[in-house]
Amino acid sequence: MPPPSATARRQVGLATPQARTESSADPVAGDSPPCSPAQRRQATILCRLGASTAELAEALGVSRRTLRGWMARDAAFAGAVKRGRDDADRAVADSLFHRALGFRHVAVKMFHHAGRVVVKRYVEHYPPDTAACVFWLRNRRPDLWREVVRSEALDKSGSAPPAPIDDFELARRLAFLLASADSGEPR
């Protein structure tokens, strides 16, 4: 899911990046009224759209300090924020996964032909993305895919550490994964 546009952010009450400020006249966290159920629902929606803490506070009309106080004292509000952020994180992880393996989707192309508007559906193919593969594997399987830092240091026994994976081996493994993803075979 792509990040929300500036228009979408304004429609749900999020500030655009240049408008983010915190008023010095905001009440102290202890002086603020309790969070309402409507504010909890709005917090979940805004966090699903990727709102930062500052944007969330601005959209709810409170200071960041008040927002942090609500999160510390109100388990229902903290849960609403967590649910929204978890949903956003899940959507990003899902997009990264699909980008790493490659995917297809139905797209629409509109054009003008012989005085008529023609709408054509077609299948658009996105090939696997090597950078997404590496990112996914280094985070999900660091035991096999961690970034190698070359060092000439010896281990405690005085022998050289195991040989690191060189660029050729990394490319070979990625080619294997990409080929098996394209063919649909299990790895």
Secondary structure, 3 states (H helix, E strand, C coil): CCCCCHHHHHHCCCCCHHHCCCCCCCCCHHHCCCCCHHHHHHHHHHHHCCCCHHHHHHHHCCCHHHHHHHHHHCHHHHHHHHHHHHHHHHHHHHHHHHHHHCEEEEEEEEEEECCEEEEEEEEEEECCCHHHHHHHHHHHCHHHHCCCCCCCCCCCCCCCCCCCCCHHHHHHHHHHHHHHHHHCCCC
